[in-house]
Amino acid sequence: MRRRSTTGPGPAPALGRRTFLAGGLAAAGTAMAGCGPPDTVLSGKRRLRQWNLFTGGDGARMVEMHDAYRKQHPGIDFQTSTFQWGNPYYTKFAMGAAGGRAFDVATLHVSRLRGLGAGTLISPVPTDLLAQHGITRDTVTPNIWDTCTIDGELYAIPLDTHLVVNYFNRPVCEKAGVLDADGDLVAVSDEDEFFEVCAAVKEVTGQYGVVMDTTHAWRPFWSLYRQLGGELTLDGELAIDDDKALRALDFLRRISQDGLAPQSSDGAATPANFQNGIAGLMLSGNWELPTLKDAGMDFGMRPFPGIYGEELGQGDSHCFVLPVRREPDEDAVAAAVEYAAWMLKHSITWAGGGHVPAYTPVTESQEYADLQPQANYRRAAEAVQFDPSAWFSGSAAQLQADAGAIFTGVHTGAVTPKAALNRFKRAAQNLIDTPSPV
Amino acid sequence: MTVQASTTETPDAASAPRSSSPRAARGTARRSAAGIWFVLPFTVLFAVFLIWPLIAGLWASFTDRSLAKEDSSFVGLANWIEMFGDPAVWQSLWVTLLFTLITVPPLVAIALAMALLTHRATARIGWFLRFSYFAPFLMPVAVVTLIWEWMYQPEFGMINDVLATVGIPGASWLTGEDTVLPAIALTTVWWTVGFNYLLYLAALQGIPVYLYEAAALDGAGAWRRFTSITVPMVRRTTTLIVLLQMVASLKLFDQAYLMTNGSGGPNYAARPIIGYIFESGFTGLRIGYASAISYLFFAVIIVVSVLQLRLFSRKEDAA
């Protein structure tokens, strides 16, 4: 047999002396820039570092607000860092805050306050200072203010509320005859009424009545469970009302099994299904608004339907938090609080993205009333249902992930509501038993 | 040989224990000293970025280190005991192994089939085959998963549409407990088979044509030529591909994470062990516990690799 001729590795790519030197110089330059003196020394400006998790439409709006802020604050060297929503942001937040040198003010979901170290990594907001800028419990939606308060201390300054709402395709709903005299979707007061509305819409679309994210069923589940008056305790021993939870889960099962909603529709497909006219209604977060507007859809929005009573919907709030400092820096805290207050007062821009501002003078203004369809669900912000509090609950945290993985099978029919509830209870108890990392 | 070694400077002199000539020893020392500078950069990088993290990770697995706390304390074997009793660890490990079992055979067989096709193709369409077979491999994982997520959509995705035209009922691919892992496996095969294909193509081109001519003259048919010439001649490549592929499949994470939106799929049917490590460490903030699971997985990979090396080296000996 002929000996296999193997070619050796080719010649190493020639790295010219000049290229090497140029690269080295560039690298040295970058390194030196990184460890130069703080900008404050050079420019005489007060440095303010802000971290956030807003990309896409929200990101664009935040940049717009930041540009305006910069213009009005020439004495502040304002630096922002944007990270990807969810885990990528929260891990950096935790590590940055633990290191103590990351940011002067950061955005956070209020539901993650406990999980990300209120008191250990996040320091309380000086309310007297905040009051000097006109932000008090009286000027912020009170239920949201209270969620930011732990043991009597305010740990976060709320910017907005975002929650699951009910979108409706206007032409489709008109044809289905489910609009009232004002052109709004009719209100429902019980399960059967909601199913009737869905069935009427289904007649028009030919496929489905309503669409919702079946891979993230926590939001509708929690909304319905709260409408039923359900409570969930995650401290020590898990306490959940089985009957109410089963009723909420059975709603998810029925709506899919009856063919009124798709058995599976993930985060990306849900708004697409609604846009494509496969369904005339959508239960989803208010943050989908810019996408649908950009698509040129004729749609309206109203609070999450009151299927079991009041129109309660699951939600959360974006807020500003201050890091715990090893060395006190009152000037930095003052600048951060002033910044947060400024953002709240100018949150009419933020409302363009679908979020309901937490600062009441904005939501009560004429300018906000003119925002359509935002103004239609303004009252929902007062009825928003926050997640139960634990270190593992809240946006993008473990409890929501577990609920998503388990409840998705209720929609597809792979598990019965009873089995799903048992699995969820096991997962929740497991998290309760896990030693807390904060 | 020893006599020679002590008088002349052969490369063996350095290791020969009896080389007592001072000249030779000096030369050896000088040569080794120069060598240190060549290996030093790599050794430092190796130590800083591999050895040190390995030790730090092992240490972390005995502590309650958290992402959200600065200090941590020694907890002994608590993480390890918790891990062995945690069903999620075993379930996600099973998902990883199952994924490896269902992806490796097609990734090897399809790559070989595509390489054979290209190898026999004329020059005119050969470049096209090479390009189209290899192109998916060049795509970033985010793009690949985005494309396939849309294709798998139950309501308007291409796959269910195609199935509908031939009268097969579609499925909720990524939200069905039984379909989510095979769906991810299919995407992975489409995406990564091009790399194995290239390796096979190179191996096929190394087989001398006269072997086939001689076999054909002796009356061997196409199938006989394939099993008696092609398969044995590319055996080394097959060994390499299987080894690389198994390690790659065991490391499943990105596509599973992206295609299930980080949820691990319905009832965690597509949460690989790295996904669970990520969840414990980053979502759950528990670095200590995540380190313990990482070490378990590390052990699994080592066991699989050793078994496989043994298996294949025995085959090589037999051949």
Chai-1 contact restraints between the chains, C-beta under 6 A:
chainA,res_idxA,chainB,res_idxB,connection_type,confidence,min_distance_angstrom,max_distance_angstrom,comment,restraint_id
A,R2,B,P208,contact,1.0,0.0,6.0,A-B,restraint_1
A,N87,B,F282,contact,1.0,0.0,6.0,A-B,restraint_2
A,N87,B,T283,contact,1.0,0.0,6.0,A-B,restraint_3
A,T91,B,F282,contact,1.0,0.0,6.0,A-B,restraint_4
A,A94,B,L67,contact,1.0,0.0,6.0,A-B,restraint_5
A,A94,B,A68,contact,1.0,0.0,6.0,A-B,restraint_6
A,A98,B,E70,contact,1.0,0.0,6.0,A-B,restraint_7
A,G117,B,A68,contact,1.0,0.0,6.0,A-B,restraint_8
A,T215,B,T175,contact,1.0,0.0,6.0,A-B,restraint_9
A,T215,B,S263,contact,1.0,0.0,6.0,A-B,restraint_10
A,P262,B,E155,contact,1.0,0.0,6.0,A-B,restraint_11
A,Q263,B,S172,contact,1.0,0.0,6.0,A-B,restraint_12
A,S264,B,P154,contact,1.0,0.0,6.0,A-B,restraint_13
A,S264,B,S172,contact,1.0,0.0,6.0,A-B,restraint_14
A,S264,B,T175,contact,1.0,0.0,6.0,A-B,restraint_15
A,G267,B,N261,contact,1.0,0.0,6.0,A-B,restraint_16
A,A269,B,Q153,contact,1.0,0.0,6.0,A-B,restraint_17
A,N273,B,E155,contact,1.0,0.0,6.0,A-B,restraint_18
A,I278,B,E155,contact,1.0,0.0,6.0,A-B,restraint_19
A,Q398,B,T283,contact,1.0,0.0,6.0,A-B,restraint_20
A,Q398,B,G284,contact,1.0,0.0,6.0,A-B,restraint_21
A,A401,B,S263,contact,1.0,0.0,6.0,A-B,restraint_22
A,G404,B,S263,contact,1.0,0.0,6.0,A-B,restraint_23
A,A405,B,S263,contact,1.0,0.0,6.0,A-B,restraint_24
A,A405,B,G264,contact,1.0,0.0,6.0,A-B,restraint_25
A,A405,B,Y268,contact,1.0,0.0,6.0,A-B,restraint_26
A,T408,B,T175,contact,1.0,0.0,6.0,A-B,restraint_27
A,T408,B,P266,contact,1.0,0.0,6.0,A-B,restraint_28
A,G409,B,P266,contact,1.0,0.0,6.0,A-B,restraint_29
A,G409,B,N267,contact,1.0,0.0,6.0,A-B,restraint_30
A,T412,B,S172,contact,1.0,0.0,6.0,A-B,restraint_31
A,T412,B,T175,contact,1.0,0.0,6.0,A-B,restraint_32
A,A414,B,E177,contact,1.0,0.0,6.0,A-B,restraint_33
A,P437,B,S66,contact,1.0,0.0,6.0,A-B,restraint_34
A,P437,B,A68,contact,1.0,0.0,6.0,A-B,restraint_35
A,P437,B,L285,contact,1.0,0.0,6.0,A-B,restraint_36
A,P437,B,R286,contact,1.0,0.0,6.0,A-B,restraint_37
A,V438,B,A68,contact,1.0,0.0,6.0,A-B,restraint_38
